[in-house]
């Protein structure tokens, strides 16, 4: 069996909307010789008794017991190229299905079971996908038509208002200097890395949603549309 990243510290699983769950955990990476430690989030969608994990985060044994008490882990959904280190853990240990975008790479050379496009089968009800076709690295947003609409993002739109308990002090200082923190923010570093056509981001104005759940930061509930519009205006 392939080697997996360890289970680093994380929060308890919280139900933030009906059958929509949120857990914040730790990510540790190396970038240009610097160790970065910051938070990352997993979103869990329950449809009947089946769970879909978006931006998967490996949980501790206690966390896994809490997770499996919610239902059967059925799907792992990868919507961002820079996330996915824990996908293979759930695929191998829970025999889940991998859903991802076309031409997207995967940890441990896994192959996707389902390819996500706007016209394809979706992993659960009331779900649609908005791919950024111009991005150098495949990325998309999930649009769920529930509770007045919600967006689930990976790295495209973050909601890191400030540091949290899963940051190291050194990483917090670096991110503050880079201006990464902000409400519904679209980071310049991500824009440069993906070389995305900004018109694809501006098209989000046409969507109906009230909530934003990102791979980074706190859930933005009830007034997410207004904050996203402000972020788009800065482009």
C-alpha positions as CSV (number, residue, x, y, z in Angstrom):
1,X,0.0,0.0,0.0
2,X,1.3,3.5,-0.8
3,X,2.6,5.8,1.8
4,X,0.2,8.5,3.0
5,X,0.6,11.9,4.7
6,X,0.1,11.6,8.5
7,X,-3.0,12.7,10.3
8,X,-2.2,16.2,11.5
9,X,-4.2,18.1,14.1
10,X,-7.7,19.2,13.1
11,X,-10.9,20.6,14.5
12,X,-14.1,18.6,15.2
13,X,-16.5,18.1,12.4
14,X,-19.2,20.8,12.4
15,X,-22.6,20.8,10.6
16,X,-22.8,24.3,9.2
17,X,-25.8,23.8,7.0
18,X,-28.2,20.9,6.7
19,X,-26.1,17.9,5.6
20,X,-23.1,20.1,4.9
21,X,-20.2,19.6,7.3
22,X,-16.9,21.4,7.8
23,X,-13.6,20.4,9.4
24,X,-10.4,22.6,9.5
25,X,-7.0,20.8,9.7
26,X,-3.3,21.3,9.2
27,X,-1.2,21.3,6.1
28,X,2.6,21.2,6.1
29,X,4.6,21.7,2.9
30,X,8.0,22.8,1.6
31,X,8.3,25.7,-0.8
32,X,11.6,26.9,-2.1
33,X,13.3,25.5,1.0
34,X,10.9,27.0,3.4
35,X,8.6,24.9,5.6
36,X,5.0,26.3,5.5
37,X,2.3,25.3,8.0
38,X,-1.2,26.6,7.6
39,X,-4.8,25.5,7.8
40,X,-6.9,23.8,5.2
41,X,-10.5,22.7,5.1
42,X,-12.5,19.6,4.1
43,X,-16.1,20.0,3.1
44,X,-18.4,17.0,3.6
45,X,-21.7,16.7,1.8
46,X,-24.2,14.0,2.9
47,X,-26.7,12.8,0.4
48,X,-29.0,10.2,2.1
49,X,-26.4,8.0,3.9
50,X,-23.5,8.7,1.5
51,X,-20.7,11.1,2.1
52,X,-18.8,13.1,-0.5
53,X,-15.4,14.6,0.6
54,X,-14.3,17.8,-1.1
55,X,-10.7,19.0,-0.6
56,X,-10.0,15.9,1.4
57,X,-8.1,16.1,4.7
58,X,-6.9,13.0,6.5
59,X,-8.4,12.8,10.0
60,X,-7.1,11.2,13.1
61,X,-8.6,7.9,14.3
62,X,-11.1,9.7,16.5
63,X,-11.9,12.1,13.6
64,X,-12.5,9.1,11.3
65,X,-14.9,7.6,13.8
66,X,-16.8,10.9,13.9
67,X,-16.7,11.0,10.1
68,X,-18.0,7.5,9.5
69,X,-20.7,8.0,12.0
70,X,-22.2,10.5,9.6
71,X,-22.5,8.0,6.8
72,X,-20.6,5.9,4.2
73,X,-17.6,7.6,2.5
74,X,-18.6,7.2,-1.1
75,X,-16.9,10.0,-3.1
76,X,-13.6,12.0,-3.0
77,X,-13.9,15.1,-5.1
78,X,-10.8,17.0,-6.3
79,X,-11.5,20.5,-7.7
80,X,-8.0,22.0,-7.3
81,X,-4.7,20.9,-8.6
82,X,-2.7,22.0,-5.6
83,X,-4.8,19.8,-3.2
84,X,-5.1,16.1,-3.1
85,X,-2.4,14.7,-0.8
86,X,-5.0,12.8,1.3
87,X,-7.2,11.6,-1.5
88,X,-5.5,8.3,-1.9
89,X,-5.9,7.5,1.8
90,X,-9.7,7.6,1.5
91,X,-9.7,5.8,-1.8
92,X,-7.6,2.9,-0.6
93,X,-9.1,2.6,2.9
94,X,-12.7,3.2,2.2
95,X,-13.0,2.2,-1.5
96,X,-14.4,5.6,-2.4
97,X,-14.7,6.8,-6.0
98,X,-12.5,9.6,-7.2
99,X,-14.1,12.5,-9.1
100,X,-11.9,15.1,-10.7
101,X,-11.4,17.5,-13.6
102,X,-10.0,16.5,-17.0
103,X,-6.2,16.3,-17.3
104,X,-5.8,16.6,-13.5
105,X,-2.9,14.7,-11.8
106,X,-3.4,12.7,-8.7
107,X,-1.4,11.4,-5.7
108,X,0.1,7.9,-6.0
109,X,-0.8,7.9,-9.8
110,X,-4.4,7.2,-9.1
111,X,-6.9,7.3,-12.0
112,X,-10.2,9.2,-11.7
113,X,-13.3,7.1,-11.6
114,X,-15.4,10.0,-12.9
115,X,-14.4,13.1,-14.9
116,X,-16.3,16.2,-13.9
117,X,-17.6,18.5,-16.7
118,X,-20.7,20.8,-16.8
119,X,-22.5,18.1,-18.7
120,X,-21.3,15.0,-16.8
121,X,-22.8,12.9,-14.0
122,X,-22.5,14.7,-10.6
123,X,-21.5,13.0,-7.4
124,X,-24.6,14.1,-5.5
125,X,-27.9,15.9,-6.0
126,X,-28.3,19.6,-6.7
127,X,-24.6,19.9,-7.7
128,X,-23.1,21.6,-10.7
129,X,-19.5,22.4,-11.6
130,X,-17.9,25.6,-13.0
131,X,-14.5,24.8,-14.5
132,X,-11.9,27.4,-15.1
133,X,-11.0,26.3,-18.6
134,X,-8.2,28.9,-19.1
135,X,-6.3,27.8,-15.9
136,X,-2.8,26.4,-16.4
137,X,-3.6,24.0,-13.5
138,X,-7.1,22.5,-13.6
139,X,-9.4,24.1,-11.0
140,X,-13.2,24.4,-10.6
141,X,-15.9,25.6,-8.3
142,X,-18.8,23.5,-7.2
143,X,-22.2,25.3,-7.2
144,X,-24.7,23.6,-4.9
145,X,-28.3,24.6,-5.2
146,X,-29.3,24.3,-1.5
147,X,-30.1,26.8,1.2
148,X,-30.2,29.7,-1.3
149,X,-27.1,28.5,-3.1
150,X,-23.5,27.9,-2.1
151,X,-20.0,27.8,-3.7
152,X,-17.4,25.3,-2.7
153,X,-14.0,26.4,-3.8
154,X,-10.4,25.2,-3.5
155,X,-7.7,27.9,-4.0
156,X,-9.6,30.2,-6.3
157,X,-11.5,32.1,-3.6
158,X,-10.3,31.9,0.0
159,X,-11.8,33.3,3.2
160,X,-8.7,33.5,5.4
161,X,-9.7,36.5,7.6
162,X,-6.7,36.0,9.8
163,X,-4.4,33.3,11.1
164,X,-5.7,30.4,13.1
165,X,-4.5,27.7,15.5
166,X,-3.2,25.5,12.6
167,X,-0.6,28.1,11.4
168,X,3.0,28.2,12.5
169,X,4.2,31.6,13.6
170,X,6.7,31.8,10.8
171,X,4.1,31.0,8.1
172,X,1.6,33.5,9.6
173,X,4.2,36.2,9.3
174,X,5.0,35.4,5.7
175,X,1.3,35.3,4.7
176,X,0.6,38.6,6.4
177,X,3.5,40.2,4.5
178,X,2.2,38.8,1.3
179,X,-1.3,40.2,1.9
180,X,-3.0,36.8,1.7
181,X,-5.6,37.3,4.4
182,X,-8.9,38.8,3.5
183,X,-12.6,38.2,3.1
184,X,-13.5,36.2,0.0
185,X,-10.1,37.0,-1.4
186,X,-8.6,36.1,-4.8
187,X,-4.9,35.9,-4.3
188,X,-2.5,37.4,-6.7
189,X,-0.1,34.5,-6.3
190,X,-2.8,32.1,-7.4
191,X,-3.7,34.3,-10.3
192,X,-0.1,34.4,-11.5
193,X,0.4,30.6,-11.0
194,X,-2.8,29.6,-12.9
195,X,-2.6,32.4,-15.5
196,X,-6.4,32.3,-15.5
197,X,-8.5,34.5,-17.8
198,X,-10.2,36.8,-15.3
199,X,-13.4,36.8,-17.4
200,X,-14.0,33.3,-16.1
201,X,-13.9,34.7,-12.5
202,X,-16.1,37.6,-13.4
203,X,-18.7,35.2,-14.8
204,X,-19.4,34.2,-11.2
205,X,-21.5,37.3,-10.9
206,X,-24.3,35.6,-12.8
207,X,-24.6,32.8,-10.2
208,X,-27.1,32.8,-7.3
209,X,-25.5,31.9,-4.0
210,X,-25.4,33.1,-0.4
211,X,-22.7,30.9,1.1
212,X,-19.0,30.3,0.3
213,X,-17.1,27.3,1.6
214,X,-13.4,27.4,0.7
215,X,-10.5,25.0,1.2
216,X,-8.9,27.9,3.3
217,X,-10.5,30.0,6.0
218,X,-13.8,30.1,7.8
219,X,-17.2,29.4,6.1
220,X,-18.7,32.6,4.8
221,X,-22.4,32.2,5.4
222,X,-25.5,34.2,4.3
223,X,-23.8,37.2,2.6
224,X,-21.1,35.5,0.5
225,X,-22.4,36.9,-2.8
226,X,-21.8,40.5,-1.8
227,X,-18.3,39.8,-0.6
228,X,-17.4,37.8,-3.7
229,X,-18.6,40.7,-5.9
230,X,-16.3,43.1,-4.0
231,X,-13.4,40.7,-4.5
232,X,-14.2,40.5,-8.2
233,X,-14.3,44.3,-8.5
234,X,-10.7,44.4,-7.3
235,X,-9.6,42.4,-10.3
